[in-house]
Amino acid sequence: MNTMLFKLFEERSTILKNGQKVKEGDKVYFINSDGEKCEDIIKRRQFDCIHADTQEKLKKGTLFFWNNKFKPSDYTNLRLS
């Protein structure tokens, strides 16, 4: 029963800094300071954690990119592939 309730409240999508809407499994990328393209997919958090800068609680089931201690919107030049 708890897993059914959890499914109701999972984050379905999130908005990137540039306004693009992404969901779990979408491939996104950014260009790092060396000019290299860094690409990966949007994933779902498997456990609660604390935001590295703001100390905000990031709940299990919400979406992240690369580092689960940040939100996808924290990456200023993250783009949908």
C-alpha positions as CSV (number, residue, x, y, z in Angstrom):
1,M,0.0,0.0,0.0
2,N,2.8,2.4,0.8
3,T,4.3,2.0,-2.6
4,M,1.0,2.9,-4.2
5,L,0.8,6.1,-2.2
6,F,4.4,6.9,-3.2
7,K,3.6,6.5,-6.9
8,L,0.9,9.1,-6.6
9,F,3.3,11.7,-5.4
10,E,6.4,11.0,-7.5
11,E,7.6,14.0,-9.4
12,R,6.6,13.3,-13.1
13,S,8.6,16.2,-14.7
14,T,10.8,19.2,-13.9
15,I,11.7,22.4,-15.6
16,L,15.3,23.2,-16.5
17,K,16.8,26.7,-16.1
18,N,16.1,27.5,-19.8
19,G,12.4,26.6,-19.4
20,Q,12.5,23.1,-21.1
21,K,10.4,20.4,-19.4
22,V,12.1,17.1,-18.8
23,K,11.0,13.8,-17.3
24,E,12.8,10.7,-16.0
25,G,14.8,9.0,-18.8
26,D,15.2,12.1,-20.9
27,K,18.8,12.6,-22.2
28,V,20.2,16.0,-21.4
29,Y,23.6,17.7,-21.7
30,F,25.7,20.7,-20.9
31,I,29.0,22.1,-22.1
32,N,31.7,22.2,-19.3
33,S,34.4,24.8,-18.8
34,D,36.7,22.8,-21.1
35,G,34.2,23.0,-23.9
36,E,33.4,19.3,-23.7
37,K,29.8,18.0,-24.0
38,C,28.7,16.2,-20.9
39,E,25.6,14.0,-21.5
40,D,23.5,11.8,-19.2
41,I,19.9,11.0,-18.4
42,I,17.5,12.4,-15.8
43,K,17.1,10.0,-13.0
44,R,15.0,9.5,-9.9
45,R,16.3,9.8,-6.3
46,Q,16.3,6.5,-4.5
47,F,16.5,8.2,-1.0
48,D,16.0,11.6,0.7
49,C,19.0,13.9,0.7
50,I,19.9,17.5,1.5
51,H,20.7,20.1,-1.2
52,A,24.4,20.9,-1.1
53,D,24.0,24.7,-1.2
54,T,20.5,25.5,0.2
55,Q,20.2,22.7,2.8
56,E,16.7,22.1,1.4
57,K,15.3,18.5,1.8
58,L,15.2,16.7,-1.6
59,K,12.7,13.9,-1.3
60,K,13.0,10.4,-2.5
61,G,11.3,10.1,-6.0
62,T,12.2,13.5,-7.2
63,L,14.3,14.0,-10.3
64,F,18.0,14.8,-10.5
65,F,20.9,15.0,-13.0
66,W,24.4,13.6,-12.2
67,N,24.6,14.7,-8.5
68,N,21.6,13.8,-6.4
69,K,22.4,16.7,-4.0
70,F,21.4,19.2,-6.7
71,K,18.2,19.9,-8.8
72,P,18.3,19.8,-12.6
73,S,17.4,23.5,-12.6
74,D,20.7,24.2,-10.7
75,Y,22.6,23.5,-13.8
76,T,22.5,26.8,-15.7
77,N,23.3,25.5,-19.2
78,L,21.7,22.1,-19.0
79,R,19.8,21.4,-22.3
80,L,17.5,18.6,-23.6
81,S,19.3,16.5,-26.2
